[in-house]
């Protein structure tokens, strides 16, 4: 069974905070990394149309995916700000008119367990929705990784 914890860290202004959600996954770091980054699995946790994810997983690379909220196809695109294999992925994610930067860090705990932390800087009023969203995504990543 995976464990989830949440931590919110205030930053320099009272309006912007960093929301971090951590989950311990019962899978090796390699499996957790694959579940988070491989296009087939990315589509699952991102809620993208199967086969629509394109990912150039390298610092400076780009990603795209087609989502279908309400039946309408929408292509979303972002870029990889930083990629350190099996350790860290920082990517931009469209969020309405703005772009969020999401960092995902992987720590090998040994014994086939991996700690995965998702961190996002957002407006303070978005704290709860970001915690819920990140928690749901990490739950899906855990489910995928634990089945590999």
N, C-alpha and C positions, 0 to 999 in steps of 0.2 A: 504494500500500500504506500503510495506517495504521500509526502507531507508538504503543506504549503504554509508559508509565512508571508506577512506583508509588512513593509517598513516604508514610511514616508519621511523624507529628509527635506527640510526647508533649505532654500538656497538664499542668495543675496537679497532678493526682493520678496516682499510678502505676497506678491501676486503670482509668482512662478515657483513651483516646487518640483522636486524629482520624486516620482512614485516608483518604488522598487517592490517587485513581488518575487519571492524565492520559492522554489519547489525542489525537493529532493526526489530524484527519479531512480527507480530500481532498475537501472540499465547502465551499461558502460558509457563512458564519455563519447566514444565513437558512435554508439547507437543514438544517444541524445543529440549529438551534432547532426547526424544523418536525418533524424526525425524533424529537426528544425530547419535544415537547409536544403535538402534534396527536393527538386521540383515536385515530384509525385506526393511527397509528404507535406510540403509547403502548401500545396493546393488543399489538402485535407484540413489542416488547422486554420488556414486563412479563409476557408469557405469559398475557394475559387472553383470555377468550372474545370472539371477534370481535363487534363492535357493542355490547359491554357497558360500554365506558369512557365516563364522563361527566366533563367537566372544565370548571370555571369558573375559567379561567386568569387570576387576578388576585390581588393580595395580599389575603388574607382569604377567598378562594374555596375551594371544596372539589373533590375528585375522588373517583370511585368506579370500581371495576372488579370483574368477576366472574372468579375463577380456578377451575380445575377439577382440583385435585390428586387423583389416584386416582379421577376420575370424579365426585367430589362437588363441587357448586357452592358456592363461598364468596364472599360479597361483602366486599370490602375497601374502606375509606374512609380518606381523609386530607384534609389542608388545605394550602393554599398559604400559607406564612408570608411569603414575599417573592417578587415577580415583577417583574423589570426586563427588558422585552422585548429579546431577542437578546443579553442579558448574563448574567442570573442567575435561577435558579429554586431556591427553598428550599421543600421540601415535607415533610410528615410521612408516614411509611409504617408501617403496623402490622407488628410483628415479634413474633408470639406474644403474650405478655401485656404487652409494652412497645411504645412508639412511638419510632421513630427519626426524626431530622431529617436529611434528605439535601439538601446544597447542590450544585447543578450550575452551574458557571461557564463561559462561552463567551468566547473571545478570538479575534478576527479576526486571523489572521496575514498576510492579504493573499495574493494569488496563488491564490485559491480554496481556501485551507486554514484550518481552524479548530481551535484547541486547546480541548478540553472536559475539565474537571476535576470529578470527583465526590468530595465530601468528606462523611464521616459520623463522628460521635463515637460510639464504642462501647466496651464493656469490652475490655480488652487481649486477653483470650483469644479474642475474636471477630475479631481482625485478619485472619487468613488467609482465613476464609470471606467477610468483607466485601470484601477485595481481589479474591478470585475472582469474587464476584457482581458487583461494580462493573465489573470488567474485562470480564466477559461481557456486561453491559448496554451498556457503551460500544462493544463490538465490534458489537452489534446496531444501535445507534444509528448507528454509522459506516456499516454495510452499507446501512441505509435511506437515510441522507443522501447517500451516494455514488451511489445509484441514482435519486435525484430529478432 
